[in-house]
Amino acid sequence: MTAPQGQVPVTVRTFAQRFSATRRGARLARLLAANQFASWGLGPSDAAVLVVAELAANAVFHGRVPGRDFALLLRYDHETGRLEIEVSDTHDRQPTPKAPTSVDEQGRGLLLVEALADRWGVKERRGPGKTVWAHISSRNPVE
C-alpha cells in the first residue's frame, strides 16, 4: 500500500455563470461576482465589482440579442494576484470607448473599465458574438 500523497494547492480559482440579458441578469452578475470575490478572500473589491457591473451592463444594453444570454467568467490566480474578468455576449458589435460630453447620461462605462483595470480588450469567441475581458492585478489592487 502506498502512502497517501499530499494534495497540490489550488492557485487558480474560477467562477462561470450564464445570465439572462436583462437588467436583472446584469444586477445578479454583479452581486454574485461580489460574493465570489469575498469567498476568495479579496475583501472589499469595489473596483473589480464595478468592472463586472459595467461589462455586464454593456452586454445587456449594447450586446443583447433577443433570446440570448450573456456569460460571466471570473478567474483569480492566488500566486500572481491577477483577477481576470470576462463577459461574453452574442452581438457582433465591438465596444469602443468614447469621450462623452458633460450632458451625456451614458457612455462612461468603458472609460471606467479602462481606468480600473490594468488591461482590457475584446476577443472572438466560439459561436456568435464577442468576449470583453479585463485584468486587475496586485499592482492595481482590487480593494
C-alpha positions as CSV (number, residue, x, y, z in Angstrom):
1,M,0.0,0.0,0.0
2,T,1.4,3.4,-0.9
3,A,1.4,6.4,1.4
4,P,-1.2,9.0,0.6
5,Q,0.1,11.9,-1.5
6,G,-0.4,15.4,-0.3
7,Q,-2.8,17.5,-2.4
8,V,-1.4,20.2,-4.6
9,P,-2.8,23.5,-3.5
10,V,-5.2,25.1,-6.0
11,T,-3.9,28.5,-7.0
12,V,-6.3,29.4,-9.7
13,R,-10.0,29.8,-8.8
14,T,-12.8,30.1,-11.3
15,F,-16.4,31.0,-11.4
16,A,-18.6,30.8,-14.5
17,Q,-22.3,31.5,-15.0
18,R,-24.8,32.5,-17.7
19,F,-27.4,35.2,-17.1
20,S,-30.4,36.5,-18.9
21,A,-29.6,39.6,-21.0
22,T,-31.8,41.8,-18.8
23,R,-31.2,44.4,-16.2
24,R,-32.0,41.8,-13.6
25,G,-29.3,39.5,-15.1
26,A,-26.7,42.3,-15.0
27,R,-27.6,43.0,-11.4
28,L,-27.3,39.3,-10.5
29,A,-23.9,39.1,-12.2
30,R,-22.7,42.0,-10.1
31,L,-24.0,40.6,-6.9
32,L,-22.6,37.1,-7.5
33,A,-19.3,38.4,-8.5
34,A,-19.1,40.5,-5.3
35,N,-19.9,37.3,-3.3
36,Q,-17.4,35.3,-5.2
37,F,-14.6,37.9,-4.6
38,A,-15.4,37.8,-0.9
39,S,-15.3,34.0,-0.8
40,W,-11.8,34.1,-2.5
41,G,-10.7,36.4,0.3
42,L,-10.3,39.5,-1.9
43,G,-12.0,41.7,0.7
44,P,-14.0,44.7,-0.4
45,S,-13.4,44.6,-4.1
46,D,-15.2,47.7,-5.3
47,A,-13.0,48.2,-8.4
48,A,-13.5,44.6,-9.6
49,V,-17.2,44.7,-8.8
50,L,-17.6,47.9,-10.8
51,V,-15.8,46.4,-13.8
52,V,-18.1,43.4,-13.7
53,A,-21.1,45.7,-13.4
54,E,-20.0,47.8,-16.4
55,L,-19.2,44.9,-18.6
56,A,-22.5,43.1,-17.7
57,A,-24.5,46.3,-18.3
58,N,-22.8,46.7,-21.7
59,A,-23.7,43.1,-22.6
60,V,-27.3,43.8,-21.7
61,F,-27.7,47.2,-23.3
62,H,-25.4,47.1,-26.3
63,G,-24.7,43.4,-26.9
64,R,-28.2,42.0,-26.4
65,V,-29.6,39.6,-29.0
66,P,-33.3,38.7,-28.2
67,G,-33.5,35.2,-26.7
68,R,-29.8,35.0,-26.0
69,D,-27.9,35.1,-22.6
70,F,-24.6,36.6,-21.7
71,A,-21.9,34.8,-19.8
72,L,-19.6,35.8,-16.9
73,L,-16.2,34.1,-16.3
74,L,-14.0,35.1,-13.3
75,R,-10.5,33.7,-12.7
76,Y,-8.3,34.5,-9.7
77,D,-4.7,33.4,-9.6
78,H,-3.7,33.5,-5.9
79,E,0.0,33.1,-6.8
80,T,0.2,36.1,-9.1
81,G,-2.7,38.1,-7.6
82,R,-4.3,38.5,-11.0
83,L,-8.0,38.7,-11.4
84,E,-9.4,38.0,-14.9
85,I,-13.0,39.1,-15.7
86,E,-14.7,38.0,-19.0
87,V,-18.2,38.9,-20.2
88,S,-19.4,37.3,-23.4
89,D,-22.5,38.2,-25.4
90,T,-23.8,37.1,-28.8
91,H,-23.8,40.5,-30.6
92,D,-21.0,41.2,-33.2
93,R,-20.8,45.0,-32.4
94,Q,-17.4,45.8,-31.0
95,P,-17.3,48.1,-27.9
96,T,-15.5,51.4,-28.4
97,P,-14.8,53.8,-25.6
98,K,-16.0,57.4,-26.4
99,A,-15.5,60.7,-24.7
100,P,-18.9,61.7,-23.5
101,T,-19.9,65.3,-23.2
102,S,-20.9,66.7,-19.9
103,V,-24.6,66.4,-20.8
104,D,-24.4,62.7,-21.9
105,E,-26.2,60.4,-19.4
106,Q,-24.4,57.3,-20.8
107,G,-21.1,56.3,-22.4
108,R,-18.7,56.3,-19.5
109,G,-18.6,52.6,-18.8
110,L,-15.6,51.6,-20.8
111,L,-13.7,54.6,-19.6
112,L,-14.3,53.4,-16.0
113,V,-13.1,49.9,-17.0
114,E,-10.0,51.4,-18.7
115,A,-9.3,53.4,-15.5
116,L,-9.8,50.5,-13.1
117,A,-8.2,47.6,-15.0
118,D,-4.5,47.0,-15.8
119,R,-5.6,45.9,-19.3
120,W,-8.8,45.2,-21.1
121,G,-9.8,44.2,-24.6
122,V,-12.1,42.2,-26.9
123,K,-11.6,38.7,-28.3
124,E,-13.5,36.4,-30.5
125,R,-15.5,33.6,-29.0
126,R,-16.7,30.3,-30.4
127,G,-20.1,30.9,-31.9
128,P,-21.6,34.3,-32.5
129,G,-20.5,37.4,-30.6
130,K,-17.5,38.5,-28.6
131,T,-15.9,38.4,-25.2
132,V,-14.8,41.6,-23.4
133,W,-12.1,41.0,-20.8
134,A,-10.3,42.9,-18.1
135,H,-7.4,42.1,-15.9
136,I,-6.8,43.5,-12.5
137,S,-3.5,42.6,-10.7
138,S,-2.0,43.1,-7.3
139,R,-0.2,46.2,-8.8
140,N,-3.7,47.6,-9.2
141,P,-5.4,46.3,-6.0
142,V,-9.0,45.0,-6.1
143,E,-9.7,46.7,-2.9
